[in-house]
Amino acid sequence: MYRWADLDGAQAAELWAELIAWASWFRRRYSVTDSDAVIPPCWYRHPVAV
């Protein structure tokens, strides 16, 4: 588990790179477009998203 506040600059940069790579894979894999990329305000009510 990561906590952004505890990371130094290099660790944060590495984690950002991993997050960007994962998000890019996710968007390709599930054909998520910009219009699909809106997170609704009720996201926390969906256990699969949490």
C-alpha positions in Angstrom: 0.0 0.0 0.0 1.2 3.5 -0.8 0.6 6.8 0.9 1.6 9.7 -1.3 2.4 11.9 1.7 5.1 9.5 2.7 6.9 9.3 -0.6 10.0 11.3 -1.5 10.3 12.9 -5.0 11.8 9.9 -6.7 9.3 7.4 -5.2 6.4 9.6 -6.2 7.7 10.0 -9.7 8.1 6.2 -10.0 4.6 5.6 -8.6 3.1 8.2 -11.0 4.7 6.5 -13.9 3.2 3.1 -12.8 -0.2 4.7 -12.3 -0.1 6.4 -15.8 0.9 3.1 -17.4 -1.9 1.2 -15.6 -4.5 3.9 -16.5 -3.4 3.7 -20.1 -3.6 -0.1 -20.2 -7.1 0.1 -18.5 -8.4 2.6 -21.1 -7.1 0.4 -24.0 -8.3 -2.8 -22.4 -11.8 -1.6 -21.7 -12.2 0.9 -24.5 -12.7 3.8 -22.1 -13.1 7.1 -23.9 -12.8 10.6 -22.6 -16.6 10.8 -22.3 -16.6 7.6 -20.2 -13.9 8.9 -17.9 -16.1 10.9 -15.7 -16.3 9.5 -12.2 -19.8 10.0 -10.8 -20.2 11.5 -7.3 -21.7 8.2 -6.1 -18.6 6.2 -6.8 -18.1 5.3 -3.1 -21.4 3.4 -3.1 -20.0 0.9 -5.6 -17.9 -1.7 -3.8 -16.3 -2.9 -7.0 -14.9 0.6 -7.5 -13.6 0.9 -3.9 
